[in-house]
């Protein structure tokens, strides 16, 4: 046996010992999770809340803060996300509604936020995500809110105005589009199908590389992949995951016009989320139609040194108001300065709706 072989054997033996220790510790963590479930269901409680987004955010931030290993912070946090997901499943299998079918970017956002042990429930429309959670058919829902290149998702905005659900989390998902088909080359393609947002995000690439192609919008990118699966003259714009799921060839990768293409998703639930220490609060406001009205609203935050992270305006569909403003600020609604600001905004606005407070994404 050479010196190199002996060294490798010793390292592998060390790895086996470490793996056994990791496995034992994960087992201990699972036992703790089961004890939490026992306490929460003691006395026959049927409406106990098991998923606490603020607690999970705190745990993942702590993982990244203490990480001094060779693994990047994000990779270490992903490992813990899966451990937490498996342990949560022992307490209660978490069902999450999303815009399907399987293989969509919404599906990927479910896995990123809840881990692989969650139970994704695919529905056909964004409105159906809200409806299923409101009726108790799923514990949570996840919906796209805004894309970095194509802007807001109006269907989500409209549903947020009507729903009683609360925003309980956010997910930022890097979007890398692929051109998928059963055909081995682009020359035989006649049509490209995808969600409207994806078509917009790849508009310039399509014009430059497939100027002859017919373009058609469908309900989701995963649905587009299913269509491409049954017709080799069709190409879909979808994810690498969709290519594997629907057994399609990746003709081109990373065809999005912006390299940093990102979509923000929001998690919807029935319960208010407690403060995690690093939070956002989202609201919808309509202001009176007079000079300086918007400044009056923004001053409610600036004079209390509350940082506004997003403001989106859109025409109101109600003739009572001219414009609606979707506003996100840093801080939790229970923080004294945020509480005071929200009260003042509600008094000054013609219409005010608090959408929820939620942890900033740790991943």
Buried (B, 14 or more C-beta within 10 A) or exposed (E): EEEEEEEEEEEEEEEEEEEEEEEEEEEEBBEEBEEBBEEBBEEEEEEBEBBBBBBBBBBBBEBBEEBEEEEEBEEBBBEBBEBBBBBBBBBBEBBBBBBBBBBBBBBBBBBBBBBEBBEBBBBEBBBBBBBBBBEEBBBBBBBBBBBBBBEBBEBBBBBBBEBEBBBBBBBBBBBBBBBBBBBEEBEEBEBBBBBEBBBBBBBEBBEEEBEEBEBEEBBBBBBBBBBBBEBBEBBBBBBBBBBEBBEBBBBBEEBBBBEEBBBBBBBBBBBBBBBBEBBBBBBBBBBBEEEEBBEBBBBBBEEBEBEEEBBBBBEBEEEEBBBBBBBBBBBBBEBEBBBBBBEBBBEBBBBBBBBBBBBBBBB
